[in-house]
Amino acid sequence: MHLITGTKILLYIVAIFTFPLSAYAIPAITCHCFTDRSFDAAHPAAADAYFLASTQNSFFAIVFNTDKKSIVLKKQQGTSPDDLWVAYWVASKAGKTPDSMLQAKSKGDSWKNVVASMNLPPKSLGARFLNVLNANVPTERLSEVVVDELFLKDQLLGERDLADMRKAGASNQELIIATVIATKTKQSVKQIYLEVNAGTNTWGSLLSWTKIDTKNMQQEVAKILKFHSK
């Protein structure tokens, strides 16, 4: 009996040293890593997930004047992209830090309650944002409103084109990368999205064809934002 108990204890100790402590933290971490980071004509869609994430991160960093690496780190630590959009939007309007917004949200509260506790002037966050916020929709929908507001502010798309893209099912990532490509090629943003969505094209193929420098995506996005600001 004592031998069995001793064996179990020994196996437990071996297990602890065999599996590093960091392994127990894995569930709290969201891997923001990508195996494929460049276009391969033999596998044209292989790096699409990376291109989508990189373009979104680049756009995010520019519009909120923050470091792209810090955004990637927050995602790696488990913060959802949707919460990041909302936190940075509210912080920019309220004169708060994004981290303080994320900390308030991490306590299990809803974004509606977080915003309500700040007693902000109703117009400060924008009517579109407030209408959706008060409807108690998922954070994903709230983040889409933030991106839409930024697109309209920087005149990247008009109201109609933006509404058409959302109606077609474009996510934030897809909306951003399609707009980058459309601006470069002077094509319809919706047509570009529909081609990829239908499987007749890939984001990697389109970026390669337009000669967009995917290794310096932030500079590419900055050029487009500058173009639209003229």
Solvent accessible surface area in square Angstrom, and as a share of the most:
residue,aa,sasa,rsa
1,M,183,0.82
2,H,169,0.75
3,L,149,0.74
4,I,104,0.53
5,T,68,0.40
6,G,36,0.35
7,T,63,0.37
8,K,134,0.57
9,I,98,0.50
10,L,110,0.55
11,L,113,0.56
12,Y,145,0.55
13,I,79,0.40
14,V,80,0.46
15,A,40,0.31
16,I,64,0.32
17,F,171,0.71
18,T,83,0.48
19,F,114,0.48
20,P,87,0.55
21,L,140,0.70
22,S,81,0.52
23,A,37,0.29
24,Y,141,0.54
25,A,53,0.41
26,I,113,0.57
27,P,120,0.75
28,A,69,0.54
29,I,86,0.44
30,T,73,0.42
31,C,94,0.56
32,H,28,0.12
33,C,82,0.49
34,F,53,0.22
35,T,138,0.80
36,D,65,0.34
37,R,125,0.46
38,S,68,0.44
39,F,70,0.29
40,D,64,0.33
41,A,83,0.64
42,A,78,0.61
43,H,116,0.52
44,P,52,0.32
45,A,57,0.44
46,A,48,0.37
47,A,4,0.03
48,D,18,0.10
49,A,59,0.46
50,Y,35,0.13
51,F,1,0.01
52,L,27,0.13
53,A,4,0.03
54,S,8,0.05
55,T,0,0.00
56,Q,6,0.03
57,N,4,0.02
58,S,0,0.00
59,F,4,0.02
60,F,5,0.02
61,A,2,0.01
62,I,49,0.25
63,V,36,0.21
64,F,31,0.13
65,N,143,0.73
66,T,36,0.21
67,D,83,0.43
68,K,51,0.21
69,K,163,0.69
70,S,34,0.22
71,I,0,0.00
72,V,34,0.19
73,L,94,0.47
74,K,35,0.15
75,K,9,0.04
76,Q,57,0.25
77,Q,108,0.48
78,G,38,0.36
79,T,35,0.20
80,S,43,0.28
81,P,56,0.35
82,D,36,0.19
83,D,25,0.13
84,L,1,0.01
85,W,2,0.01
86,V,0,0.00
87,A,0,0.00
88,Y,17,0.06
89,W,15,0.05
90,V,0,0.00
91,A,4,0.03
92,S,70,0.45
93,K,82,0.35
94,A,20,0.16
95,G,75,0.72
96,K,104,0.44
97,T,80,0.46
98,P,34,0.21
99,D,82,0.43
100,S,44,0.28
101,M,10,0.04
102,L,25,0.13
103,Q,119,0.53
104,A,32,0.25
105,K,44,0.19
106,S,89,0.57
107,K,160,0.68
108,G,71,0.69
109,D,56,0.29
110,S,51,0.33
111,W,9,0.03
112,K,69,0.29
113,N,77,0.40
114,V,6,0.04
115,V,11,0.07
116,A,65,0.51
117,S,85,0.55
118,M,36,0.16
119,N,134,0.69
120,L,41,0.20
121,P,88,0.56
122,P,100,0.63
123,K,186,0.79
124,S,35,0.22
125,L,3,0.01
126,G,22,0.21
127,A,75,0.58
128,R,84,0.31
129,F,0,0.00
130,L,36,0.18
131,N,105,0.54
132,V,20,0.11
133,L,9,0.05
134,N,85,0.44
135,A,64,0.50
136,N,106,0.54
137,V,51,0.29
138,P,97,0.61
139,T,38,0.22
140,E,102,0.46
141,R,95,0.35
142,L,5,0.03
143,S,0,0.00
144,E,29,0.13
145,V,0,0.00
146,V,0,0.00
147,V,0,0.00
148,D,8,0.04
149,E,31,0.14
150,L,8,0.04
151,F,1,0.00
152,L,40,0.20
153,K,141,0.60
154,D,36,0.19
155,Q,125,0.56
156,L,10,0.05
157,L,25,0.12
158,G,42,0.40
159,E,104,0.47
160,R,197,0.72
161,D,70,0.36
162,L,5,0.02
163,A,61,0.47
164,D,46,0.24
165,M,0,0.00
166,R,43,0.16
167,K,183,0.77
168,A,34,0.27
169,G,49,0.48
170,A,4,0.03
171,S,45,0.29
172,N,12,0.06
173,Q,53,0.24
174,E,41,0.19
175,L,0,0.00
176,I,2,0.01
177,I,0,0.00
178,A,0,0.00
179,T,5,0.03
180,V,5,0.03
181,I,0,0.00
182,A,10,0.08
183,T,24,0.14
184,K,90,0.38
185,T,33,0.19
186,K,169,0.71
187,Q,89,0.40
188,S,65,0.42
189,V,11,0.06
190,K,75,0.32
191,Q,95,0.42
192,I,3,0.01
193,Y,7,0.03
194,L,67,0.33
195,E,51,0.23
196,V,25,0.14
197,N,94,0.48
198,A,78,0.60
199,G,63,0.61
200,T,107,0.62
201,N,42,0.22
202,T,22,0.13
203,W,7,0.03
204,G,0,0.00
205,S,29,0.19
206,L,7,0.03
207,L,1,0.01
208,S,53,0.34
209,W,153,0.54
210,T,16,0.09
211,K,173,0.73
212,I,9,0.05
213,D,59,0.30
214,T,26,0.15
215,K,176,0.75
216,N,65,0.34
217,M,4,0.02
218,Q,60,0.26
219,Q,101,0.45
220,E,13,0.06
221,V,2,0.01
222,A,42,0.32
223,K,123,0.52
224,I,14,0.07
225,L,23,0.11
226,K,139,0.59
227,F,107,0.44
228,H,40,0.18
229,S,88,0.57
230,K,188,0.80
